[in-house]
Amino acid sequence: MDHLHLVIPDLLPPRAAPQNICHGLKLPYLTALLARGRQMDAPVLSLEEIVCGRFGVDAVAPARAVADGLAVGDEYWLCADPVWLQLQQSQVILQPDVQCNAEESASLCADLNRHFAPDGLTFVAADPQRWYIRSSAAGRMSMTPLRAVAGRDVKPHQPQGEDALRWQRLSNEIQMLLHSHPVNQAREERGLHPINSLWLWGGGNPAPLRAEVDVAGGDDGLSALFARAAAVSFADSLDGMLSGNGRKGLWVAGTPSAAWQRADLYAWRDAVAGLEREVVQPLWQAIRQGRLRGLTLDVPSQDAAKRFELSRADSWKLWRRRSPLKAYLK
């Protein structure tokens, strides 16, 4: 393989994490990669922006909708994913894993469509966890991806831009309708969290996907959806990707980020240790053996975004001393 783009969101712990968060973690291959790789000046991009860039588009929603089998036309699309907003003292925390089923999705979307038809909005639940809004008018605004808000206070992450106030008003109306909906009353009677909001993000108009990779893989659902939309091969395993015919690959490892979303420090440690064994070590060995010519590692995180480039020659620069993960936040 000529080149692999590896993306590991939240591999680097936030500055607010306990100082001993990495104590006892044995990461010889990861720390060698970070030490001997060339740290590059790169724009601060989210996972979603990186994946969009690798597939030649600007917005998640229309590409994801295509992957979900929807005919997107030329209208404006938003991801409108079902969430639970939990009030905690002075904060409103977004919890994404509400486990909505198909019957609940259909009922909620039907009532949302009746209510918002005069506003030119259509709600579509292509999957119980992946909903969309199709709008007759484009939204000129920036929005925070769901992944970046999960487990955090939503107030600093409201839409920004020319049309932000309109969409905030619509979002408030959505919450009011959902609050009293029979579906949520039934969920709460069963001891389930209500679906009391939709998180709007990833908006844009459809554009042709022009993939810069010929194979993708990983445990993050977004890369799989984009690969499906672009008819790009999706590898079941990293070994399968490295031994296949692809020349340029994308691999997204999402387990550390999922752990941070749950504020589970032990799960984050386990995720990083697992990546050392299952991802970083095989890639290091592939670089050393010449089976992989070049590696780009992108590490989007809450406090910083880092990019490293590694070649076979870089891997032999033994004089570059290793540092702990938290050192790379400076």
N, C-alpha and C positions, 0 to 999 in steps of 0.2 A: 504494500500500500504506500502511495506517495505521501499522503498527509492525513492526519486525524485531528479533528477539532474536539477536544474534551471540555465539557462544561460541568462544573460542580458548584452549584449555588450554595452559599453558606458553608463552604469548606473551612473558611477562616472564621473563628469564633468572634462574636461581637465584642467590642471593647468593654461592655458592661458585664460580660461573662466572668464567672469566678476565675481568679488568677491560676488556680490549680486545675482548670478544666481539662488540660491536656496531660496532666501528671500520670505517668505510667503507660501512656500510649506509645507503642513501639512502631514507628513509622519510618524505617530506614529508606524505603524507596521514594516515598512522598517527599521527605525532607531533602533527599538527594536531587529529585526533580526540581524542587523550588530553588535549591542552592545553585545548581549547575545550569538551569535554564536561564535564558536571557529575559529579564523583566522588561516589558515593553511599555512605552507610553501608548495608552489606548483610551478611547472615550469610555466614560462610565455608562455601561449598558446593563440592562436587566436581562434575565434569561430570555424573556419574551422577545426583547429587541434583538438579541443574538440569534435566536431561532428564525425570526422574521427575516433578518439579514441574510442568513444562509439559504433561505428559500426565495429571496428577491422580492419581498413584499414589505409593506409598512404596517399592516394591521393584522391582528390575530383573528378577530371575529369572522370576517368573510372566508378566510382560509380554513378555519376550524369548522365553519358551517358546511363548506364543500366536503370536508372529510366526513361529516355527519350525514352526508347524502342530500343536502338541501340545495335547491336551485336558487342561487343568490342573485341572479339578474345583475342590475347595475345600481341597486338601492344601497342605502347606508345600513350597516349591520353593527350591532353591539353584542358582546357577551353579556348575558344577564343571569348570572348563576345564582341558584337558590342558597341562602345562607341564614344563619341564626345570629341576630345581633343581641348580645348579652350585656345588660347593664351591670357594671361593676364600679360602685362608688361614683367617681366623676368621669369614668371612661365608658365607652361603648365598644365592646370587644367583638370582633367578627370571628364567628366559628363556622368554617365551611362545610363540615362533614355532617349534613343534616339527614342524609340517607332517604331522600324522597323517592317514592315509587312512581311507576308510570301512571297509575290511576290518579294519584294525587296531583301529578304534574299536569295531566290533561284537564282536570277540574279547575285548578288554579289558573292555567293559561286561558281557558274558556272565559272565565269571569274577567280576567285582565283584558282580554280582547274586546269584550262587550263594553267595558268601561272606557278604554283608551282609543277606541276606533275613531272618535272625532279628532283625536290628536295625530292621526296618521300613523299609529303604531300597531304593529302586529307582533304578538308574543308566540314563540315557537319553542317547544321542548323536544329537541331532537333526541335527547337522552335525559333520563331523570336528573342527572347532575349537571347537564350542559344545556342551558337555555339561551335564547337569543331574542333580541328585539330587532325587527326590520322597520326602518323609518323612511318615510317619504322625503324627509329633510335631513341633510347631513348635520352632524354635531361637531362644531368647531371648538374642540376642547381637548385637553389631555387628561388621562385617567390612570389610576394606579392599578396594576394587575392584581388579581385576586390573591395569587401566591404571596405577594409582598405585603398584604394586609392581614392575612390569616393569623389569628391569635393576637392581633394588635388593635389599638384604639383607632377607630375609623375617622375620627374628627380631623386629624391632620392630612387625610388622604382623599378629600372631596375633589370632584372635578374642578379643573381650572381652565379658564379661557373664555372666549366670547359668548359661547352658549351654555356655560356652566350653570348659571342661575336657573335657566329653563329646565335643565336635566335634574338639578337638585330638587326643584319643585315636583317634577314628575316622579322622582324617586320617593319623595315624601308621600305622594298620593298612593304609590304602590304599597308602601308600608302600611298606610291606613287601611287599604282594602284587604291586605293579607292578615292584618291583626285580628279582624273579626270574622274571618272566613271559616266556614264549617270544617274544612279540611284541618285547619290548625286547632280548632276546638277538639276535634276527634283525636288528633295527635297528642295533645296535652292530656287528654283523658287516658291515653295509653302510656303515658309517662315519657313521651318523645318530645324533643325540642321542636318548637314551632318553626315554620319557614316564614319568618317575619320580615324578610327583605330580599331584594335581588341586588347583587353587586354588579354594577355596570362598568365595563372595561373593554379595552381592545377594539374600540370602534374604528370603522373605516369603510371605504367603498371597495368592491371587489377589483382585483387586479390579477393578471396572469402570474402564476407561480413559475419562477425561473430558478430552479435549485442549483446551488453551487457545489452540492455534494451528490454522489451517486449511491450512497448507502447511509442509513441512519440507524441508531439503536439507543438502548438505555432503558432506565426504569421510570422516566418521566413521561407522562401521557402526551404532553404537548408535541414532542418531537415525533411520536408515532402518528399523531393526527396530521401533522404537516407532511410527513412522508406519504401517508395515504392520499392526501389531497393532491400531491405533486407526482404521484405514481413513482415514488422513489423506493427502492428496496429497503426493507426494515429487517435488520439482523436480530436473530433470537439470542445471540450471545456475542460477547466481545471476541472470543476465539473464532467464532464463525465469521465475524467481520474481517478480522486480520487475515484469515486464511482464504477469504473469498476473492472475487474478481474486482471488487471496488477499488478505485484509485484515491478518492477523496471521501472521507467519512466524517460523520458527526455522532458523538456519543454524549448523552446527557445523563448524569448521575444525580438523582434527586433525593436520595435518602437523608443526607445531612439536613437539607432544607426542610423536609417534612418533619424531622425531629425538632428543629427550632420552632416551627409553627405550633407545635404542641408544648413548647417550653420544656421539653424532656431532655435534660442534659445527658442522662445515661444512654438514651437512644442515639443522641448525636455522637457520643464516643463510640458506641457500637457500629454506627454507620461509617464513621471515618476508618475504624479498624477494618471493617469489611471491604471498603474501597481499596485500602492498602493491599489486601490479599487478592481481591478479585478483579481490580481494574489497574491500579498503578503498577504493581509488580509485573503483570503480563505486558503492559505497555513499555515499561523500562527494558524488559528483556527483549521485546520486539525491536526497540530502537538499537540496542547493543548488537543484536544479531543481524541488523540490516533489513529485517522484514517490514519495518516501518521507517520511512525516511525522515519524516518530520512530525512534530507534535506541537499543537497550540493548546494551552490550558487557560481557560477563562474561569475566573472565580468571582462571580457577582456575590456581594454580601451586603448586610445592613449598613456597614460603616465604610466600605471601600469596594473597589472593583480592581482586580489585578489580572494581568495577562503575562504568561510565560511562554517562550518559544524554546523548544529543545530539539537538537539534532544529534546524530550519533557522535559527532566530534564534541559537542557540549557535554555529553554524558561522561567523557573521560577527563574533564577539567577538575581533577581531584583537589586542586588547591582552593576551590570554592567551598568554604566551610558551611556546614549545615546549621540552621537556626530553628527554634521551635515555631510552631504555626503562628502564635500570637505576635511574633516579631514582625510578621509581614503586614500587620495593620498600621505600622508606623509610617 
